Amino acid sequence: MTTVFIISAPSGSGKSTLVVELRKIVEGLDFSVSYTTRPPRGSEQNRKEYYFVPREEFEAMVARGEFLEHADVFGKYYGTHRRFLEQAQRAGRDLLLDIDVQGAAQIQKSIPEAVSIFVLPPTYQELEWRLHNRGTDSEEVIGRRLDTARREIENYDKYDYILVNDRLDQSVERLKAIVLWERARRSGRPLTSDKQALRERAETCCLQNMRERVQPILDSFRRARGQGQS
């Protein structure tokens, strides 16, 4: 049985890097390459980072019902094609979706058994620094991304797991534990000591165990909004 894993995060939280690292160390995990109408950035390649398509083609695909989810982000469309789920199901593999809050809500509605993971930066200031440091966006775009991030993080409690990406190596290990534990839990096999260790590591990131950890992060975003930071 295929398990769908949803990973969402504000832009700049390090989600894409986590996904790349996870796929190196966890087998049997397919990845859905999203379709988008935005142009490639830097060294991005068609069919690798994204399928880059014209707006008219994307809208025609929407009309034909080809997407599991799709969303308009900063005036550009993004979507997950249904064929990736169908391919994973035929191959008996799990599927990893790197999608935003809008898309995640659509998947959670159509596939309620999906496992959802929300990645957070440790503070607003750290996210702002990362967005500036990657050097791909104008100040205006960075401002919009930060404004969107303030809204997106308010949805954290709609996810099963919360992952604060403060140190990459630790975040990768926690993400790995979540995926492997969910596989083990759904297998129905007896709980071994190894699986118990996975369970304990994964459960540190469960929503109910992360609320206290998340509150200071939320507060940093709210203070920034109150101070009128961009």
Secondary structure by P-SEA (a helix, b strand, c coil): cbbbbbbbbccccaaaaaaaaaaaccccbbbbbcccccccccccccccccccccaaaaaaaaaacccccccccccbbbbbbaaaaaaaaaacbbbbbbccaaaaaaaaaacccbbbbbbbcccaaaaaaaaaaaccccaaaaaaaaaaaaaaacccccccbbbbcccaaaaaaaaaaaaaaaaaaaccccccaaaaaaaaaaaaaccccccccaaaaaaaaaaaaaaccc
